[in-house]
Amino acid sequence: AILDETDSGLDIDALKLVAEGVNRLRDGQRSFIVITHYQRLLDYLKPDRVHVLSDGRIVESGDQGLAERLEREGYAFLEPGEA
């Protein structure tokens, strides 16, 4: 399933319901691609992998720690010469 900005416009209660639904469906046999710009959804929906896209390409991959770093530092650390 592809969930493209599912968290857009949702209040916290609706966000939790979406995450609970996805978590119930996670069984090792299904795949989910969740597209979001915000860490908040990932507080309830723990990703196995995180990919950062820029100009249509994956520029960084990691675990939930990558999403947490993005939340703390923004995207600057992904720029060449930054780190």
FENNOR-V450684 format. One record per backbone hydrogen bond with DSSP energy under -1.0 kcal/mol. CO is the residue of the C=O (numbers start at 1). NH is the residue of the N-H. If there is no record, write none. Layout:
<<CO & NH> <CO & NH>>
This chain:
<<1 & 33> <3 & 35> <5 & 8> <7 & 10> <11 & 15> <12 & 16> <13 & 17> <14 & 18> <15 & 19> <16 & 20> <17 & 21> <18 & 22> <19 & 23> <20 & 24> <21 & 25> <33 & 3> <35 & 5> <39 & 42> <40 & 43> <41 & 44> <41 & 45> <50 & 62> <52 & 59> <52 & 60> <54 & 57> <57 & 54> <60 & 52> <62 & 50> <63 & 66> <64 & 68> <65 & 69> <66 & 70> <67 & 71> <68 & 72> <69 & 73> <70 & 74> <75 & 78> <76 & 79> <79 & 82>>
